[in-house]
Amino acid sequence: MGALRVTAIASLTPLEELGAEPFLVDSRSQHAMCARWAAERGYVVARQLLVCGLRPDHCALWDGVRAGHDVFVAPSRRVLENALSDVAEFTAECARRGVRVETVGRAGPSYDAQTKARVHRRLSMPRDGCDGR
């Protein structure tokens, strides 16, 4: 059996929600949290999904996914609830297909005004080679 393939699920949340839901807006931190979870277990993230309200049967989720070889990971239940249209249906489909779904199980980072400003700057800047740091 080969290495386990990890798919990190992050929530695509509008920048307008930064004040109320900074972690849901900060997809970079969501993916980083999933990457740390994978690394702690000796896995590597093979795919990163950035979605909002995606149907549990959408082909983007299941493309190439194989029982016993793949695991979905999200930072938290709240991220899954925003990323997918129906978390219960998704977890049932994972069970049916023999694919694990995990959450990191840690609190997201705290966001002060300066941190929120960095996230805002990064997400509102043009993408031409600029990573917003």
N, CA, C and O of each residue as an XYZ file, in Angstrom:
532
protein
N       0.844     -1.175      0.000
C       0.000      0.000      0.000
C       0.892      1.242      0.000
O       1.830      1.340      0.791
N       0.597      2.182     -0.885
C       1.387      3.404     -0.999
C       1.041      4.387      0.105
O       0.241      4.104      0.996
N       1.663      5.536      0.017
C       1.429      6.591      1.003
C      -0.015      7.086      0.921
O      -0.638      7.074     -0.141
N      -0.514      7.509      2.045
C      -1.856      8.053      2.108
C      -1.879      9.422      1.433
O      -1.007     10.254      1.682
N      -2.861      9.652      0.595
C      -2.998     10.917     -0.125
C      -3.961     11.814      0.640
O      -5.117     11.445      0.849
N      -3.500     12.982      1.057
C      -4.307     13.909      1.857
C      -4.851     15.018      0.968
O      -4.111     15.651      0.215
N      -6.148     15.239      1.069
C      -6.795     16.373      0.420
C      -7.203     17.347      1.504
O      -8.021     17.017      2.363
N      -6.637     18.552      1.473
C      -6.950     19.600      2.444
C      -8.127     20.422      1.919
O      -8.093     20.926      0.796
N      -9.156     20.550      2.737
C     -10.331     21.330      2.360
C     -10.310     22.644      3.130
O     -10.258     22.655      4.360
N     -10.351     23.748      2.392
C     -10.419     25.084      2.990
C     -11.687     25.776      2.499
O     -12.231     25.443      1.446
N     -12.128     26.718      3.266
C     -13.357     27.444      2.978
C     -13.072     28.703      2.166
O     -12.223     29.515      2.535
N     -13.778     28.851      1.080
C     -13.717     30.068      0.271
C     -14.796     31.012      0.806
O     -15.982     30.846      0.523
N     -14.367     31.988      1.571
C     -15.278     32.917      2.228
C     -14.949     34.330      1.766
O     -13.777     34.700      1.704
N     -15.970     35.128      1.438
C     -15.717     36.484      0.929
C     -14.933     37.350      1.915
O     -15.084     37.236      3.131
N     -14.105     38.204      1.363
C     -13.290     39.124      2.151
C     -14.154     39.984      3.074
O     -13.693     40.400      4.137
N     -15.382     40.252      2.684
C     -16.286     41.062      3.508
C     -16.550     40.440      4.878
O     -16.979     41.137      5.797
N     -16.301     39.154      5.026
C     -16.528     38.447      6.290
C     -15.303     38.483      7.211
O     -15.323     37.879      8.284
N     -14.246     39.179      6.808
C     -13.001     39.188      7.575
C     -13.206     39.630      9.023
O     -12.615     39.049      9.933
N     -14.023     40.633      9.243
C     -14.252     41.121     10.604
C     -14.932     40.098     11.491
O     -14.575     39.951     12.659
N     -15.911     39.390     10.946
C     -16.700     38.439     11.731
C     -16.096     37.032     11.760
O     -16.169     36.350     12.783
N     -15.511     36.601     10.663
C     -15.015     35.220     10.527
C     -13.612     35.200      9.920
O     -13.428     34.650      8.834
N     -12.628     35.779     10.585
C     -11.310     35.899      9.948
C     -10.680     34.567      9.539
O     -10.055     34.488      8.481
N     -10.829     33.534     10.340
C     -10.211     32.261      9.987
C     -10.858     31.658      8.740
O     -10.170     31.051      7.920
N     -12.170     31.820      8.591
C     -12.840     31.304      7.398
C     -12.394     32.033      6.137
O     -12.415     31.456      5.050
N     -11.996     33.275      6.268
C     -11.517     34.063      5.133
C     -10.056     33.719      4.817
O      -9.646     33.763      3.658
N      -9.292     33.384      5.824
C      -7.856     33.155      5.687
C      -7.566     31.717      5.233
O      -7.154     30.872      6.028
N      -7.785     31.465      3.962
C      -7.600     30.114      3.433
C      -6.142     29.659      3.521
O      -5.882     28.462      3.651
N      -5.208     30.571      3.454
C      -3.791     30.205      3.576
C      -3.529     29.563      4.942
O      -2.844     28.544      5.024
N      -4.063     30.149      6.000
C      -3.888     29.568      7.338
C      -4.631     28.250      7.485
O      -4.164     27.350      8.184
N      -5.780     28.125      6.835
C      -6.520     26.861      6.863
C      -5.700     25.745      6.224
O      -5.566     24.656      6.783
N      -5.150     26.034      5.037
C      -4.334     25.019      4.368
C      -3.059     24.714      5.158
O      -2.625     23.563      5.209
N      -2.465     25.721      5.765
C      -1.268     25.498      6.582
C      -1.578     24.598      7.776
O      -0.768     23.741      8.131
N      -2.726     24.783      8.387
C      -3.128     23.948      9.517
C      -3.285     22.494      9.060
O      -2.878     21.572      9.767
N      -3.871     22.295      7.889
C      -4.026     20.940      7.350
C      -2.666     20.326      7.021
O      -2.448     19.138      7.258
N      -1.753     21.132      6.476
C      -0.411     20.638      6.148
C       0.339     20.211      7.410
O       1.038     19.197      7.404
N       0.196     20.984      8.496
C       0.833     20.602      9.771
C       0.251     19.288     10.283
O       0.985     18.419     10.752
N      -1.074     19.147     10.191
C      -1.737     17.912     10.619
C      -1.159     16.734      9.837
O      -0.829     15.700     10.418
N      -1.039     16.893      8.531
C      -0.511     15.817      7.688
C       0.943     15.499      8.040
O       1.306     14.332      8.185
N       1.771     16.530      8.177
C       3.192     16.335      8.473
C       3.389     15.625      9.815
O       4.282     14.787      9.943
N       2.573     15.947     10.805
C       2.677     15.300     12.117
C       2.417     13.800     12.038
O       2.825     13.048     12.923
N       1.740     13.368     10.983
C       1.411     11.956     10.807
C       2.263     11.289      9.722
O       2.063     10.122      9.385
N       3.213     12.055      9.186
C       4.070     11.517      8.146
C       3.442     11.529      6.759
O       3.906     10.821      5.865
N       2.396     12.325      6.568
C       1.720     12.439      5.281
C       2.090     13.770      4.626
O       2.663     14.658      5.257
N       1.751     13.876      3.366
C       1.931     15.108      2.613
C       0.601     15.451      1.958
O      -0.097     14.563      1.469
N       0.252     16.713      1.945
C      -0.977     17.139      1.274
C      -0.758     17.020     -0.232
O       0.152     17.634     -0.789
N      -1.597     16.229     -0.878
C      -1.503     16.012     -2.321
C      -2.404     16.975     -3.099
O      -2.106     17.331     -4.239
N      -3.503     17.389     -2.472
C      -4.445     18.309     -3.128
C      -4.937     19.316     -2.111
O      -5.089     19.013     -0.927
N      -5.182     20.526     -2.600
C      -5.801     21.563     -1.775
C      -7.062     22.028     -2.486
O      -7.025     22.424     -3.651
N      -8.172     21.975     -1.772
C      -9.428     22.468     -2.320
C      -9.815     23.739     -1.584
O      -9.693     23.823     -0.362
N     -10.274     24.710     -2.324
C     -10.753     25.978     -1.775
C     -12.160     26.155     -2.315
O     -12.347     26.538     -3.470
N     -13.165     25.871     -1.461
C     -14.543     25.784     -1.950
C     -15.522     26.432     -0.977
O     -15.212     26.670      0.191
N     -16.700     26.706     -1.494
C     -17.785     27.249     -0.678
C     -19.100     26.610     -1.118
O     -19.512     26.751     -2.269
N     -19.743     25.921     -0.210
C     -21.040     25.319     -0.497
C     -21.013     24.257     -1.573
O     -22.007     24.063     -2.273
N     -19.897     23.566     -1.721
C     -19.760     22.544     -2.757
C     -20.640     21.343     -2.421
O     -20.704     20.903     -1.273
N     -21.309     20.828     -3.437
C     -22.146     19.634     -3.248
C     -21.266     18.432     -2.903
O     -20.177     18.287     -3.458
N     -21.721     17.581     -2.005
C     -20.925     16.408     -1.612
C     -20.642     15.424     -2.746
O     -19.730     14.605     -2.636
N     -21.401     15.492     -3.820
C     -21.169     14.584     -4.944
C     -20.374     15.244     -6.075
O     -20.224     14.655     -7.145
N     -19.872     16.444     -5.853
C     -19.155     17.161     -6.913
C     -17.878     16.418     -7.301
O     -17.155     15.905     -6.447
N     -17.621     16.372     -8.598
C     -16.463     15.618     -9.094
C     -15.131     16.170     -8.582
O     -14.155     15.424     -8.510
N     -15.063     17.454     -8.225
C     -13.811     18.024     -7.689
C     -13.396     17.333     -6.395
O     -12.203     17.234     -6.108
N     -14.342     16.863     -5.626
C     -14.024     16.149     -4.389
C     -13.507     14.741     -4.666
O     -12.570     14.282     -4.014
N     -14.105     14.069     -5.612
C     -13.908     12.640     -5.746
C     -12.979     12.222     -6.874
O     -12.751     11.026     -7.056
N     -12.444     13.143     -7.623
C     -11.572     12.809     -8.744
C     -10.338     12.036     -8.264
O      -9.485     12.587     -7.568
N     -10.254     10.777     -8.636
C      -9.103      9.946     -8.304
C      -9.063      9.424     -6.877
O      -8.096      8.759     -6.504
N     -10.075      9.702     -6.068
C     -10.095      9.270     -4.665
C     -10.341      7.762     -4.595
O     -11.246      7.225     -5.234
N      -9.489      7.091     -3.783
C      -9.601      5.638     -3.643
C      -9.667      5.251     -2.163
O      -8.966      5.812     -1.321
N     -10.507      4.299     -1.884
C     -10.651      3.785     -0.523
C      -9.306      3.309     -0.002
O      -8.566      2.619     -0.703
N      -8.996      3.682      1.231
C      -7.764      3.238      1.864
C      -6.518      3.996      1.432
O      -5.453      3.819      2.024
N      -6.631      4.829      0.417
C      -5.478      5.575     -0.087
C      -5.628      7.083      0.100
O      -4.665      7.830     -0.067
N      -6.824      7.525      0.442
C      -7.099      8.957      0.519
C      -7.761      9.316      1.838
O      -8.488      8.518      2.429
N      -7.496     10.528      2.280
C      -8.149     11.087      3.459
C      -8.412     12.566      3.181
O      -7.565     13.266      2.627
N      -9.591     13.024      3.570
C      -9.912     14.441      3.524
C      -9.642     15.021      4.894
O      -9.962     14.396      5.905
N      -9.055     16.211      4.946
C      -8.837     16.884      6.228
C      -9.229     18.347      6.081
O      -8.942     18.994      5.074
N      -9.891     18.843      7.114
C     -10.267     20.264      7.195
C      -9.861     20.751      8.578
O      -9.788     19.961      9.520
N      -9.598     22.041      8.705
C      -9.188     22.560     10.008
C     -10.227     22.355     11.107
O      -9.875     22.110     12.261
N     -11.501     22.453     10.751
C     -12.543     22.358     11.771
C     -13.886     22.001     11.139
O     -14.052     22.055      9.921
N     -14.816     21.643     11.974
C     -16.184     21.385     11.508
C     -16.768     22.645     10.874
O     -17.476     22.563      9.870
N     -16.476     23.807     11.451
C     -16.991     25.083     10.930
C     -16.506     25.320      9.503
O     -17.274     25.790      8.664
N     -15.258     25.006      9.218
C     -14.736     25.144      7.863
C     -15.484     24.195      6.922
O     -15.891     24.597      5.833
N     -15.667     22.940      7.337
C     -16.420     21.989      6.512
C     -17.830     22.488      6.244
O     -18.335     22.365      5.128
N     -18.469     23.052      7.270
C     -19.842     23.547      7.105
C     -19.936     24.671      6.082
O     -20.947     24.803      5.391
N     -18.896     25.470      5.985
C     -18.890     26.561      5.011
C     -18.449     26.064      3.629
O     -18.952     26.531      2.608
N     -17.515     25.122      3.605
C     -16.963     24.634      2.347
C     -17.929     23.725      1.587
O     -17.945     23.721      0.356
N     -18.724     22.963      2.317
C     -19.605     21.974      1.695
C     -21.074     22.319      1.946
O     -21.415     22.921      2.965
N     -21.925     21.937      1.021
C     -23.347     22.245      1.184
C     -24.020     21.352      2.223
O     -25.020     21.749      2.821
N     -23.484     20.149      2.445
C     -24.100     19.219      3.401
C     -23.015     18.314      3.988
O     -22.609     17.334      3.363
N     -22.556     18.648      5.180
C     -21.458     17.896      5.807
C     -21.892     16.478      6.149
O     -21.112     15.543      5.973
N     -23.110     16.295      6.631
C     -23.580     14.947      6.975
C     -23.611     14.048      5.736
O     -23.217     12.884      5.797
N     -24.071     14.586      4.639
C     -24.098     13.820      3.385
C     -22.675     13.508      2.917
O     -22.406     12.407      2.437
N     -21.773     14.469      3.055
C     -20.378     14.253      2.671
C     -19.733     13.165      3.525
O     -19.077     12.273      2.987
N     -19.906     13.222      4.835
C     -19.294     12.202      5.697
C     -19.909     10.829      5.435
O     -19.218      9.813      5.511
N     -21.200     10.797      5.126
C     -21.836      9.523      4.775
C     -21.254      8.979      3.472
O     -21.017      7.777      3.353
N     -21.026      9.846      2.507
C     -20.424      9.427      1.240
C     -18.987      8.948      1.446
O     -18.556      7.979      0.821
N     -18.251      9.626      2.321
C     -16.894      9.178      2.652
C     -16.933      7.775      3.250
O     -16.144      6.913      2.864
N     -17.844      7.544      4.187
C     -17.968      6.221      4.810
C     -18.339      5.165      3.763
O     -17.791      4.062      3.761
N     -19.267      5.511      2.883
C     -19.694      4.581      1.843
C     -18.531      4.207      0.924
O     -18.417      3.060      0.491
N     -17.670      5.185      0.632
C     -16.541      4.968     -0.281
C     -15.285      4.451      0.430
O     -14.293      4.133     -0.225
N     -15.322      4.366      1.755
C     -14.165      3.887      2.504
C     -13.040      4.899      2.592
O     -11.864      4.537      2.616
N     -13.412      6.179      2.639
C     -12.435      7.265      2.698
C     -12.611      7.998      4.023
O     -13.727      8.360      4.397
N     -11.518      8.213      4.720
C     -11.582      8.937      5.998
C     -11.795     10.416      5.760
O     -11.356     10.975      4.755
N     -12.479     11.038      6.705
C     -12.570     12.496      6.755
C     -12.213     12.889      8.181
O     -12.762     12.346      9.140
N     -11.293     13.834      8.313
C     -10.774     14.246      9.613
C     -10.846     15.757      9.748
O     -10.865     16.486      8.756
N     -10.885     16.211     10.982
C     -10.670     17.628     11.266
C      -9.432     17.720     12.141
O      -9.122     16.800     12.897
N      -8.732     18.837     12.030
C      -7.477     19.010     12.753
C      -7.700     18.958     14.259
O      -6.897     18.375     14.987
N      -8.773     19.556     14.723
C      -9.083     19.476     16.141
C      -8.344     20.471     17.015
O      -8.234     20.276     18.226
N      -7.843     21.526     16.418
C      -7.203     22.602     17.182
C      -7.932     23.898     16.884
O      -8.584     24.043     15.850
N      -7.810     24.826     17.801
C      -8.388     26.150     17.564
C      -7.592     26.844     16.461
O      -6.379     26.671     16.342
N      -8.292     27.620     15.675
C      -7.615     28.414     14.656
C      -6.809     29.518     15.305
O      -6.946     29.771     16.502
N      -5.975     30.173     14.529
C      -5.167     31.259     15.088
C      -6.042     32.429     15.530
O      -7.166     32.593     15.056
N      -5.512     33.233     16.437
C      -6.247     34.439     16.834
C      -5.879     35.563     15.869
O      -4.775     35.599     15.325
N      -6.800     36.454     15.673
C      -6.620     37.544     14.716
C      -6.808     38.874     15.427
O      -7.878     39.168     15.962
N      -5.754     39.666     15.421
C      -5.876     41.035     15.917
C      -6.013     41.951     14.695
O      -6.066     41.474     13.562
N      -6.070     43.239     14.925
C      -6.257     44.186     13.821
C      -5.130     44.090     12.806
O      -5.371     44.170     11.601
N      -3.901     43.919     13.280
C      -2.748     43.843     12.379
C      -2.809     42.573     11.522
O      -2.536     42.620     10.323
N      -3.162     41.457     12.128
C      -3.266     40.205     11.388
C      -4.375     40.288     10.348
O      -4.199     39.854      9.209
N      -5.503     40.838     10.734
C      -6.608     41.005      9.780
C      -6.189     41.909      8.626
O      -6.555     41.665      7.476
N      -5.425     42.945      8.932
C      -4.959     43.851      7.878
C      -4.058     43.117      6.892
O      -4.146     43.349      5.686
N      -3.186     42.225      7.391
C      -2.317     41.444      6.498
C      -3.138     40.532      5.604
O      -2.867     40.421      4.408
N      -4.137     39.880      6.177
C      -5.010     39.000      5.375
C      -5.738     39.836      4.323
O      -5.817     39.447      3.157
N      -6.263     40.970      4.736
C      -6.978     41.841      3.800
C      -6.061     42.278      2.660
O      -6.447     42.226      1.492
N      -4.861     42.705      2.998
C      -3.906     43.168      1.991
C      -3.573     42.033      1.017
O      -3.555     42.239     -0.197
N      -3.315     40.854      1.543
C      -2.962     39.710      0.696
C      -4.095     39.350     -0.257
O      -3.857     39.073     -1.433
N      -5.323     39.355      0.246
C      -6.448     38.930     -0.583
C      -6.951     40.006     -1.528
O      -7.625     39.702     -2.513
N      -6.638     41.239     -1.246
C      -7.143     42.309     -2.103
C      -6.115     42.790     -3.127
O      -6.432     43.634     -3.965
N      -4.898     42.269     -3.072
C      -3.853     42.672     -4.013
C      -3.965     41.869     -5.310
O      -4.443     40.735     -5.308
N      -3.522     42.466     -6.406
C      -3.475     41.705     -7.664
C      -2.565     40.502     -7.512
O      -1.646     40.520     -6.693
N      -2.802     39.485     -8.269
C      -2.080     38.208     -8.140
C      -0.762     38.155     -8.916
O      -0.042     37.167     -8.769
N      -0.409     39.119     -9.706
C       0.786     39.059    -10.549
C       2.061     38.984     -9.722
O       2.750     39.987     -9.532
N       2.368     37.793     -9.235
C       3.608     37.579     -8.520
C       3.645     38.143     -7.114
O       4.685     38.076     -6.459
N       2.556     38.692     -6.634
C       2.529     39.297     -5.302
C       1.811     38.368     -4.346
O       0.677     37.963     -4.602
N       2.456     38.030     -3.256
C       1.807     37.145     -2.292
C       1.254     37.894     -1.092
O       0.761     37.263     -0.157
N       1.318     39.194     -1.089
C       0.674     40.004     -0.058
C       1.356     40.043      1.284
O       0.720     40.422      2.266
N       2.591     39.679      1.379
C       3.259     39.696      2.684
C       3.600     41.075      3.105
O       4.167     41.270      4.180
